[in-house]
């Protein structure tokens, strides 16, 4: 009898950071300088919201709702995708301080994250902030030396954090935009047991998801 070998499907594990990795990156910028305070706030923004680089750099002060009981931000995405996502308390405090330092009122349509010439931060500038933080964090967090650090890795790391916290896969996809398939590879399978675990209670698509553990 002829035995036909079964080809096993290869599931790629997407790179992501641990909580300790993320904390080390956020803590790396020098808080004694205006650049360091901006960098820390930008890193917090990527880590807590899972925003794309274009969304993070495109945020204006009037996209924030920091005075609400549950702060949130409007991320202006491509096409018709403009999700409203929750803001963690530490990010809300950092954003409030940054706006105050720059003399920007909450209702103003002015860029939050700017470069040295006070122009809106570019994709190149955003990548430079993340890589600089990684370089500064390596002496205290050696594990970062072997990881591909980029702005996008914060997005994957948040997805993994939510998944391990019990948030179902469909809800995570709806929030981060994975369902479009345009910006991200499939969510990583490491740490996931089965489809039943991914589809626990609460898997509804909503524009704003305040219940997510973002801190």
Helices and strands as residue ranges (DSSP letters): H 19-28, H 34-49, H 53-57, G 61-63, E 64-65, E 72-74, E 84-86, H 89-102, H 123-137, G 142-146, H 153-164, H 169-176, G 178-180, H 195-198
